[in-house]
Amino acid sequence: MDSDKEEYYRGVTDYIVERATNEGSVLLYFKQNYGDKLEIHEFIYNIVSLSEDFFEYSQNNNDVFTNEDEYEYIAEKSGVSSDIIALIIWFKECYMMSTDCITYVGECLECGHKELFLRETEGVLYESHIECAGCGKEYSFDEYEDLDCADDE
């Protein structure tokens, strides 16, 4: 594995471990399902690397896959339950959102800036929103779509 990929995997893993540790219920959830002696870094690193393997596989096959397809692939390779995989993959996406890796195509309806990012919605699992890099305006997906459609009329 090249050093850039290894560094990325480690960065994501460290972020997820920190989240799981800070949100004690998540760490407890992992340990209840996989034992008190769970080596959390190794456990999460394995899920992250399998997620990346799935991404490469889907890119190479030019096919459309769902989140559930990804979870099934990882579950089959790792023996980890889909609900825990979904949580780890969500935290992986949160890491990517926090580093401006996930963008939204469009422009800010407030200032016209074309750099829009997806951001995790604070305190809500599996929910994100749109944020303008120019003025900081935040939109829910529904709100953005409704306002954007109103501008087109």
Contact map, one row per residue, 1 for C-alpha under 8 A:
111011000000000000000000000000000000000000000000000000000000000000000000000000000000000000000000000000000000000000000000000000000000000000000000000000000
111111000000000000000000000000000000000000000000000000000000000000000000000000000000000000000000000000000000000000000000000000000000000000000000000000000
111111100000000000000000000000000000000000000000000000000000000000000000000000000000000000000000000000000000000000000000000000000000000000000000000000000
011111110000000000000000000000000000000000000000000000000000000000000000000000000000000000000000000000000000000000000000000000000000000000000000000000000
111111111000000000000000000000000000000000000000000000000000000000000000000000000000000000000000000000000000000000000000000000000000000000000000000000000
111111111100000000000000000000000000000000000000000000000000000000000000000000000000000000000000000000000000000000000000000000000000000000000000000000000
001111111110000000000000000000000000000000000000000000000000000000000000000000000000000000000000000000000000000000000000000000000000000000000000000000000
000111111111000000000000000000000000000000000000000000000000000000000000000000000000000000000000000000000000000000000000000000000000000000000000000000000
000011111111100000000000000000000000000000001001100000000000000000000000000000000000000000000000000000000000000000000000000000000000000000000000000000000
000001111111110000000000000000000000000000001000000000000000000000000000000000000000000000000000000000000000000000000000000000000000000000000000000000000
000000111111111000000000000000000000000000000000000000000000000000000000000000000000000000000000000000000000000000000000000000000000000000000000000000000
000000011111111100000000000000000000000000000001000000000000000000000000000000000000000000010010000000000000000000000000000000000000000000000000000000000
000000001111111110000000000000000000000010011001000000000000000000000000000000000000000000000000000000000000000000000000000000000000000000000000000000000
000000000111111111000000000000000000000010000000000000000000000000000000000000000000000000000000000000000000000000000000000000000000000000000000000000000
000000000011111111100000000000000000000000000000000000000000000000000000000000000000000000000010000000000000000000000000000000000000000000000000000000000
000000000001111111110000000000000000000000010000000000000000000000000000000000000000000100110010000000000000000000000000000000000000000000000000000000000
000000000000111111111000000000000000000110010000000000000000000000000000000000000000000000000000000000000000000000000000000000000000000000000000000000000
000000000000011111111100000000000000000000000000000000000000000000000000000000000000000000000000000000000000000000000000000000000000000000000000000000000
000000000000001111111110000000000000000000000000000000000000000000000000000000000000000000100000000000000000000000000000000000000000000000000000000000000
000000000000000111111111111000000000000000000000000000000000000000000000000000000000000000000000000000000000000000000000000000000000000000000000000000000
000000000000000011111111011000000000000000000000000000000000000000000000000000000000000000000000000000000000000000000000000000000000000000000000000000000
000000000000000001111111000000000000000000000000000000000000000000000000000000000000000000000000000000000000000000000000000000000000000000000000000000000
000000000000000000111111111000000000000000000000000000000000000000000000000000000000000000000000000000000000000000000000000000000000000000000000000000000
000000000000000000011111111100000000000000000000000000000000000000000000000000000000000000000000000000000000000000000000000000000000000000000000000000000
000000000000000000010011111110000000000000000000000000000000000000000000000000000000000000000000000000000000000000000000000000000000000000000000000000000
000000000000000000011011111111000000000000000000000000000000000000000000000000000000000000000000000000000000000000000000000000000000000000000000000000000
000000000000000000011011111111100000000000000000000000000000000000000000000000000000000000000000000000000000000000000000000000000000000000000000000000000
000000000000000000000001111111110000000000000000000000000000000000000000000000000000000000000000000000000000000000000000000000000000000000000000000000000
000000000000000000000000111111111000000000000000000000000000000000000000000000000000000000000000000000000000000000000000000000000000000000000000000000000
000000000000000000000000011111111110000000000000000000000000000000000000000000000001000000000000000000000000000000000000000000000000000000000000000000000
000000000000000000000000001111111111110000000000000000000000000000000000000000000000000000000000000000000000000000000000000000000000000000000000000000000
000000000000000000000000000111111111000000000000000000000000000000000000000000000000000000000000000000000000000000000000000000000000000000000000000000000
000000000000000000000000000011111110000000000000000000000000000000000000000000000000000000000000000000000000000000000000000000000000000000000000000000000
000000000000000000000000000001111111010000000000000000000000000000000000000000000000000000000000000000000000000000000000000000000000000000000000000000000
000000000000000000000000000001111111110000000000000000000000000000000000000000000000000000000000000000000000000000000000000000000000000000000000000000000
000000000000000000000000000000110111110000000000000000000000000000000000000000000000000000000000000000000000000000000000000000000000000000000000000000000
000000000000000000000000000000100011111000000000000000000000000000000000000000000000000000000000000000000000000000000000000000000000000000000000000000000
000000000000000000000000000000100111111100100000000000000000000000000000000000000000000000000000000000000000000000000000000000000000000000000000000000000
000000000000000000000000000000000000111111100000000000000000000000000000000000000000000000000000000000000000000000000000000000000000000000000000000000000
000000000000000010000000000000000000011111110000000000000000000000000000000000000000000000000000000000000000000000000000000000000000000000000000000000000
000000000000110010000000000000000000001111111000000000000000000000000000000000000000000000000000000000000000000000000000000000000000000000000000000000000
000000000000000000000000000000000000001111111100000000000000000000000000000000000000000000000000000000000000000000000000000000000000000000000000000000000
000000000000000000000000000000000000011111111110000000000000000000000000000000000000000000000000000000000000000000000000000000000000000000000000000000000
000000000000100110000000000000000000000111111111000000000000000000000000000000000000000100000000000000000000000000000000000000000000000000000000000000000
000000001100100000000000000000000000000011111111100000000000000000000000000000000000000000000000000000000000000000000000000000000000000000000000000000000
000000000000000000000000000000000000000001111111110000000000000000000000000001000000000000000000000000000000000000000000000000000000000000000000000000000
000000000000000000000000000000000000000000111111111000000000000000000000010001000000100100000000000000000000000000000000000000000000000000000000000000000
000000001001100000000000000000000000000000011111111100000000000000000000000000000000000110010000000000000000000000000000000000000000000000000000000000000
000000001000000000000000000000000000000000001111111110000000000000000000000000000000000000000000000000000000000000000000000000000000000000000000000000000
000000000000000000000000000000000000000000000111111111000000000000000000010010000000000000000000000000000000000000000000000000000000000000000000000000000
000000000000000000000000000000000000000000000011111111100000000000000100010000000000000010000000000000000000000000000000000000000000000000000000000000000
000000000000000000000000000000000000000000000001111111110000000000000000000000000000000000000000000000000000000000000000000000000000000000000000000000000
000000000000000000000000000000000000000000000000111111111000000000000000000000000000000000000000000000000000000000000000000000000000000000000000000000000
000000000000000000000000000000000000000000000000011111111100000000000100110000000000000000000000000000000000000000000000000000000000000000000000000000000
000000000000000000000000000000000000000000000000001111111110000000000000000000000000000000000000000000000000000000000000000000000000000000000000000000000
000000000000000000000000000000000000000000000000000111111111000000000000000000000000000000000000000000000000000000000000000000000000000000000000000000000
000000000000000000000000000000000000000000000000000011111111100000000000000000000000000000000000000000000000000000000000000000000000000000000000000000000
000000000000000000000000000000000000000000000000000001111111111110000000000000000000000000000000000000000000000000000000000000000000000000000000000000000
000000000000000000000000000000000000000000000000000000111111111000000000000000000000000000000000000000000000000000000000000000000000000000000000000000000
000000000000000000000000000000000000000000000000000000011111110000000000000000000000000000000000000000000000000000000000000000000000000000000000000000000
000000000000000000000000000000000000000000000000000000001111111000000000000000000000000000000000000000000000000000000000000000000000000000000000000000000
000000000000000000000000000000000000000000000000000000000111111100000000000000000000000000000000000000000000000000000000000000000000000000000000000000000
000000000000000000000000000000000000000000000000000000000110111110000000000000000000000000000000000000000000000000000000000000000000000000000000000000000
000000000000000000000000000000000000000000000000000000000100011111000000000000000000000000000000000000000000000000000000000000000000000000000000000000000
000000000000000000000000000000000000000000000000000000000100001111101100000000000000000000000000000000000000000000000000000000000000000000000000000000000
000000000000000000000000000000000000000000000000000000000000000111111100000000000000000000000000000000000000000000000000000000000000000000000000000000000
000000000000000000000000000000000000000000000000000000000000000011111110000000000000000000000000000000000000000000000000000000000000000000000000000000000
000000000000000000000000000000000000000000000000000000000000000001111111000000000000000000000000000000000000000000000000000000000000000000000000000000000
000000000000000000000000000000000000000000000000000000000000000011111111100000000000000000000000000000000000000000000000000000000000000000000000000000000
000000000000000000000000000000000000000000000000001001000000000011111111110000000000000000000000000000000000000000000000000000000000000000000000000000000
000000000000000000000000000000000000000000000000000000000000000000111111111000000100110000000000000000000000000000000000000000000000000000000000000000000
000000000000000000000000000000000000000000000000000000000000000000011111111100000100000000000000000000000000000000000000000000000000000000000000000000000
000000000000000000000000000000000000000000000000000001000000000000001111111110000000000000000000000000000000000000000000000000000000000000000000000000000
000000000000000000000000000000000000000000000010011001000000000000000111111111110000100000000000000000000000000000000000000000000000000000000000000000000
000000000000000000000000000000000000000000000000000000000000000000000011111111111100100000000000000000000000000000000000000000000000000000000000000000000
000000000000000000000000000000000000000000000000000000000000000000000001111111110000000000000000000000000000000000000000000000000000000000000000000000000
000000000000000000000000000000000000000000000000010000000000000000000000111111100000000000000000000000000000000000000000000000000000000000000000000000000
000000000000000000000000000000000000000000000110000000000000000000000000011111110000000000000000000000000000000000000000000000000000000000000000000000000
000000000000000000000000000000000000000000000000000000000000000000000000011111111000000000000000000000000000000000000000000000000000000000000000000000000
000000000000000000000000000000000000000000000000000000000000000000000000011101111101100000000000000000000000000000000000000000000000000000000000000000000
000000000000000000000000000000000000000000000000000000000000000000000000001000111111100000000000000000000000000000000000000000000000000000000000000000000
000000000000000000000000000000000000000000000000000000000000000000000011001000011111110000000000000000000000000000000000000000000000000000000000000000000
000000000000000000000000000000000000000000000000000000000000000000000000000000001111111000000000000000000000000000000000000000000000000000000000000000000
000000000000000000000000000001000000000000000000000000000000000000000000000000011111111100000000000000000000000000000000000000000000000000000000000000000
000000000000000000000000000000000000000000000010000000000000000000000010011000011111111110000000000000000000000000000000000000000000000000000000000000000
000000000000000000000000000000000000000000000000000000000000000000000010000000000111111111000000000000000000000000000000000000000000000000000000000000000
000000000000000000000000000000000000000000000000000000000000000000000000000000000011111111100000000000000000000000000000000000000000000000000000000000000
000000000000000100000000000000000000000000010011000000000000000000000000000000000001111111110000000000000000000000000000000000000000000000000000000000000
000000000000000000000000000000000000000000000001001000000000000000000000000000000000111111111000000000000000000000000000000000000000000000000000000000000
000000000000000000000000000000000000000000000000000000000000000000000000000000000000011111111100000000000000000000000000000011000000000000000000000000000
000000000000000100100000000000000000000000000000000000000000000000000000000000000000001111111110000000000000000000000000000000000000000000000000000000000
000000000001000100000000000000000000000000000001000000000000000000000000000000000000000111111111000000000000000000000000000000000000000000000000000000000
000000000000000000000000000000000000000000000000000000000000000000000000000000000000000011111111100000000000000000000000000000000000000000000000000000000
000000000000000000000000000000000000000000000000000000000000000000000000000000000000000001111111110000000000000000000011000000000000000000000000000000000
000000000001001100000000000000000000000000000000000000000000000000000000000000000000000000111111111000000000000000000000000000000000000000000000000000000
000000000000000000000000000000000000000000000000000000000000000000000000000000000000000000011111111111000000000000000000000000000000000000000000000000000
000000000000000000000000000000000000000000000000000000000000000000000000000000000000000000001111111111000000000000001111000000000000000000000000000000000
000000000000000000000000000000000000000000000000000000000000000000000000000000000000000000000111111110000000000000000011000000000000000000000000000000000
000000000000000000000000000000000000000000000000000000000000000000000000000000000000000000000011111110000000000000000000000000000000000000000000000000000
000000000000000000000000000000000000000000000000000000000000000000000000000000000000000000000001111111100000000000001100000000000000000000000000000000000
000000000000000000000000000000000000000000000000000000000000000000000000000000000000000000000001111111100000000000000000000000000000000000000000000000000
000000000000000000000000000000000000000000000000000000000000000000000000000000000000000000000001100111110000000000001100000000000000000000000000000000000
000000000000000000000000000000000000000000000000000000000000000000000000000000000000000000000000000111111000000000111100000000000000000000000000000000000
000000000000000000000000000000000000000000000000000000000000000000000000000000000000000000000000000001111100000000111100000000000100000000000000000000000
000000000000000000000000000000000000000000000000000000000000000000000000000000000000000000000000000000111110000001110000000000000000000000000000000000000
000000000000000000000000000000000000000000000000000000000000000000000000000000000000000000000000000000011111000001110000000000000000000000000000000000000
000000000000000000000000000000000000000000000000000000000000000000000000000000000000000000000000000000001111100111110000000000000001000000000000000000000
000000000000000000000000000000000000000000000000000000000000000000000000000000000000000000000000000000000111111111110000000000000001000010000000000000000
000000000000000000000000000000000000000000000000000000000000000000000000000000000000000000000000000000000011111100000000000000000000000000000001001100000
000000000000000000000000000000000000000000000000000000000000000000000000000000000000000000000000000000000001111100000000000000000000001010000000000000000
000000000000000000000000000000000000000000000000000000000000000000000000000000000000000000000000000000000001111110000000000000000000011000000000000000000
000000000000000000000000000000000000000000000000000000000000000000000000000000000000000000000000000000000011111111000000000000000000000000000000000000000
000000000000000000000000000000000000000000000000000000000000000000000000000000000000000000000000000000000011001111110000000000000001111000000000000000000
000000000000000000000000000000000000000000000000000000000000000000000000000000000000000000000000000000001111000111110000000000000001000000000000000000000
000000000000000000000000000000000000000000000000000000000000000000000000000000000000000000000000000000111111000011111000000000000001110000000000000000000
000000000000000000000000000000000000000000000000000000000000000000000000000000000000000000000000000000111111000011111100000000000111100000000000000000000
000000000000000000000000000000000000000000000000000000000000000000000000000000000000000000000000100101110000000000111110000000000111100000000000000000000
000000000000000000000000000000000000000000000000000000000000000000000000000000000000000000000000100101110000000000011111000000011110000000000000000000000
000000000000000000000000000000000000000000000000000000000000000000000000000000000000000000000100110000000000000000001111100000011110000000000000000000000
000000000000000000000000000000000000000000000000000000000000000000000000000000000000000000000100110000000000000000000111110100111000000000000000000000000
000000000000000000000000000000000000000000000000000000000000000000000000000000000000000000000000000000000000000000000011111110111000000000000000000000000
000000000000000000000000000000000000000000000000000000000000000000000000000000000000000000000000000000000000000000000001111100000000000000000000000000000
000000000000000000000000000000000000000000000000000000000000000000000000000000000000000000000000000000000000000000000000111110000000000000000000000000000
000000000000000000000000000000000000000000000000000000000000000000000000000000000000000000000000000000000000000000000001111111100000000000000000000000000
000000000000000000000000000000000000000000000000000000000000000000000000000000000000000001000000000000000000000000000000101111100000000000000000000000000
000000000000000000000000000000000000000000000000000000000000000000000000000000000000000001000000000000000000000000000000000111110000000000000000000000000
000000000000000000000000000000000000000000000000000000000000000000000000000000000000000000000000000000000000000000000001100111111000000000000000000000000
000000000000000000000000000000000000000000000000000000000000000000000000000000000000000000000000000000000000000000000111100001111100000000010000000000000
000000000000000000000000000000000000000000000000000000000000000000000000000000000000000000000000000000000000000000000111100000111110000001111000000000000
000000000000000000000000000000000000000000000000000000000000000000000000000000000000000000000000000000010000000000011110000000011111000001111000000000000
000000000000000000000000000000000000000000000000000000000000000000000000000000000000000000000000000000000000000000011110000000001111100111100000000000000
000000000000000000000000000000000000000000000000000000000000000000000000000000000000000000000000000000000011000011111000000000000111111111000000000000000
000000000000000000000000000000000000000000000000000000000000000000000000000000000000000000000000000000000000000010111000000000000011111100000000000000000
000000000000000000000000000000000000000000000000000000000000000000000000000000000000000000000000000000000000001010100000000000000001111100000000000000000
000000000000000000000000000000000000000000000000000000000000000000000000000000000000000000000000000000000000011010000000000000000001111110000000000000000
000000000000000000000000000000000000000000000000000000000000000000000000000000000000000000000000000000000000000000000000000000000011111111000000000000000
000000000000000000000000000000000000000000000000000000000000000000000000000000000000000000000000000000000001010000000000000000000011001111100000000000000
000000000000000000000000000000000000000000000000000000000000000000000000000000000000000000000000000000000000000000000000000000001111000111110000000000000
000000000000000000000000000000000000000000000000000000000000000000000000000000000000000000000000000000000000000000000000000000001110000011111111000000000
000000000000000000000000000000000000000000000000000000000000000000000000000000000000000000000000000000000000000000000000000000011100000001111111000000000
000000000000000000000000000000000000000000000000000000000000000000000000000000000000000000000000000000000000000000000000000000001100000000111111100000000
000000000000000000000000000000000000000000000000000000000000000000000000000000000000000000000000000000000000000000000000000000000000000000111111110000000
000000000000000000000000000000000000000000000000000000000000000000000000000000000000000000000000000000000000000000000000000000000000000000111111111000000
000000000000000000000000000000000000000000000000000000000000000000000000000000000000000000000000000000000000100000000000000000000000000000111111111100000
000000000000000000000000000000000000000000000000000000000000000000000000000000000000000000000000000000000000000000000000000000000000000000001111111110000
000000000000000000000000000000000000000000000000000000000000000000000000000000000000000000000000000000000000000000000000000000000000000000000111111111000
000000000000000000000000000000000000000000000000000000000000000000000000000000000000000000000000000000000000100000000000000000000000000000000011111111100
000000000000000000000000000000000000000000000000000000000000000000000000000000000000000000000000000000000000100000000000000000000000000000000001111111110
000000000000000000000000000000000000000000000000000000000000000000000000000000000000000000000000000000000000000000000000000000000000000000000000111111111
000000000000000000000000000000000000000000000000000000000000000000000000000000000000000000000000000000000000000000000000000000000000000000000000011111111
000000000000000000000000000000000000000000000000000000000000000000000000000000000000000000000000000000000000000000000000000000000000000000000000001111111
000000000000000000000000000000000000000000000000000000000000000000000000000000000000000000000000000000000000000000000000000000000000000000000000000111111
000000000000000000000000000000000000000000000000000000000000000000000000000000000000000000000000000000000000000000000000000000000000000000000000000011111
